[in-house]
C-alpha cells in the first residue's frame, strides 16, 4: 500500500535595516503544530541585502523545526517500544 502525505510549512519574515526575524510553522497530520524562530543580523560593514537575511533567518528557523521533529520522533519511538532508543542524529 502506498500513501502520500503532505506537510505545509509557513515562513514569515519581519525586517528592518539590520535585522531579519523569521517565524516558521509546520502542521503535521497528527494535529501537531511546531513553531520556531530564526534571526539574522547584518554586520554594519555589509551592504543591505534583505533576501540574504531572509535566507539565513529562514534556514535557522527551519533547522530548529528539524531538531524538534527529530526529538518528537525519538519520544514516539521510546513511547511505542517501551524502551530508550538510540539518539536520532541529523
C-alpha positions, -999 to +999 in steps of 0.1 A: +000+000+000+014+034-010+003+065+009+011+101+000+012+126+028+018+163+026+031+188+052+025+225+049+054+248+061+049+285+065+076+311+068+070+348+077+097+375+080+100+408+098+128+431+088+145+464+094+177+478+081+199+454+102+178+426+115+156+398+100+134+376+121+117+345+107+089+326+121+084+290+107+055+267+114+047+232+102+014+214+107+016+176+109-011+151+101-014+142+138-025+178+145+008+189+160+020+224+151+056+232+156+066+269+156+101+282+156+121+314+152+153+323+134+172+355+131+199+372+112+218+404+119+236+423+092+271+434+101+275+472+098+301+469+070+279+447+048+255+461+022+218+457+029+206+425+012+172+417+027+170+384+007+202+371+023+188+380+058+157+361+049+177+330+038+198+330+069+169+336+093+146+312+074+173+285+074+178+289+112+141+286+118+138+255+096+168+240+113+150+243+146+119+227+131+141+198+120+156+194+155+122+194+171+109+169+146+138+146+155+131+150+192+094+143+186+102+111+166+126+099+193+100+103+220+074+085+199+098+056+193+105+053+230+068+055+239+058+029+214+087+005+222+087+009+259+125+013+259+150+040+255+161+041+219+194+054+204+195+091+196+185+102+162+212+122+145+210+147+117 
